[in-house]
Amino acid sequence: MKIAKSTSVLLLLIATISSTSIQVLAQNQNKQATHFENIERINGNDMIERLSSQRNEFIKNGKNGKLPKAEYIINRNKLTVITFNGLDYFVKNNRVTGIKGLDLSEEVLAQITNKLLLLDMVQYNYSDSSEIDFQNDRLFMLTLKMLSTTTKDIAALAKTANPSLNVENNVAKMRLPNVDKSLETSTAQSLVQLYK
């Protein structure tokens, strides 16, 4: 009889603990779901394509239409997941804080941030000043292409047997071309000047 009572009390205790654990787990999952629902998600490749198409349409119409609004791609304050070529970049406060599936050092994340933010800032500035200087249309399109190529290069580095190590070792070697090299005699600003 004592054993039956002890067993009953033990089973009741286990059931109570299990019920409480399930409720706590459900509450935590709801909090996590709410946290992740607040994250903005952007398809970076689609955004580059959209910006490029809008600019081509504007140029095709003889610049008679409305100038497309300048938009930042990478420059974000709140937590945003931007997908380029299958890689999810976590961006917050205008810096890449991580890439899903890759274990990268702060130094490499800073290098990636510098490359992408520079190109993003340049494309924004060229887009914003296209109404004043039509040469900027070509430079805007070139900068979008460089941003797309840079993210493709990072994605290619991440498709190896040891992706984190490969990205760590090769990001610093990625060169960032000067958009204005062919315009040395013109009044257009260099990438570095626009970045400052």
N, C-alpha and C positions, 0 to 999 in steps of 0.2 A: 504494500500500500504506500509506504514511504517512497519507494522507488518510482511508483506511478505518479505520485504528487510531484516529486523532484523532476521527473521527466516532463510533466505537464508544465511546471513552472519554467523549466529550461526552454521548452518549445515556445511558450508564450513570450519569454524574454527575447528569443531569437527572432520571432515574428515581429515584435515591437521594434527591435533594432533594425531589422530589414526594412520595415515600413518607413521608419524615420530616414534611413540611408537613401531609400528610393526617392523620398520627397526632397531631401537635400540635393541629390544628384539632379533631379528634374529642375530645381530652382537654379542650380549652377549652369545647366545647359541652356535654360532660358536667358540667363544673363549673358552667356557667351554668344548666343544667337543674336541677341539685341546688339551686342558690341560689334559683331561682324556685319550686321545689317546696316550699320552706320558708315561702313567703309565704301567710298566711291570706287567704282570699277570702270576702267577705260580700256578700250582696245586701241593701243597706240598705233598699230599698223593702219587700222581703219581711219583714225584721226588724221594721220599723215596723208593718206589717200584723199580724204575729204577736203583737207586744206589745199592740196594740189589741184584737185578737180575744180574747186571754187575759183582758184586763181586762173586756171586755164580758161574757164568759162568767161571770166571777167576780161581776160586778154582777147579771147575770140570775139567778144562783142565790141571790140574796139574801145574798150574802157569807157563805154557809155553807160554801163549799168552801175550799180552800187558796189563800191569797193568792199570785198569781203573783210569781215571784222578780224583783226589780229587776235590770235589765241595762243596761249601757252599750252604746251603739251606736258612737260615735265614739272614746271614751276607750280607746285601745289603746297598749300599750307596744311590742310587736314589730311589724315591718312588716306592714301589712294593706292589702289593696285592698278598698275598700268602694264598691260600685256603686249610684249613685242616678240614676235616669232616664237610663241609658245612659252616664253619665260615671263613670270610674274615679278615685276619690280615693285617693291614696297617703297612709296615715296611719302615723306612727311616733312614739313617745314623746309621745303625746297632742297631736299637731299634724299638720295637713295639710301634707305636704311637696311635693305636686304633684297636678295633675289631668292624666290622660293626654290628650295632644293639645293641651294649652294651655301656652303659655309665659308664666308668671305671675311677677311680682316677689315677693320675700320679703314685702314690705309687704302685698300683696293676699292672699297665702297666709296671713299672720297675721290679716288681717281675716276671711277665710273660717273659719279655725280658731276665732277668738273667737266668731263667730256660732254655729257648729255645736257647739262644746264647751259653750257656755253653755246652749243648748237641751238638749243631751245630759245635762248635769249636773242641770238642773232636772227633766227627765223622770225621771231616776233617783231624785232626792230625793223627788219627789211619789209615785213608785211605792213607794219604800221606807217612806214615812210614811203610806200609805193606810190601813193597819190602825188607826192612831191617829186620823186625821181623814178622814172619808169625803168631805169637800169636795175633798180632794186627788185623788180619782178623776177628777173633771171637769177639774181643772187638768192632770193627767197626760195625759188624752186631748187636751186643747187644745194642750199642749206638743208632743206627737207630731205633731199636725196642722201646727203651725208649723214643725217640723223638716222635714216632708215638703214644705211650701210653699216653704221657703227653698231646698231642694235643687232643686225644680222651677224656681224663679226663676233659679238659677245655670245650670241646663241650658238654659233658654230664652235666656239671654244668650250661651251657647256655640253656639247654632245660627244664627249670623249669618255674614256674609261674612268678617269679621275677628274670630273668636271671642275670641282672647287679648286684643286691644285692647278689645273690648266688655266683657269681664269685668273687665279692669283699670279701666276708666272707670266702671263702674256698681256694683261690689260695695260700695263705701263708701256709696253712696246707699241701699242696701237697709236699711230700718228693721227693727228688732227690737221687736215690740210687747211691752208689759208684760202678762203673763198675769193679774196680780192687779189690774188697773185697776178692774174691777167689784167688787172686794172690799176697797176702801180702808178701810172701817170694820171689817173682820174682822181676826183675828189672823194670817192667812196672811202669809208672808214674800213680799217682792217678788223678782223674778228676780235683781236685783242683789245682794240680801242672800244669796240661796241660792248665788250664784256665788262670794262671798267666803269 
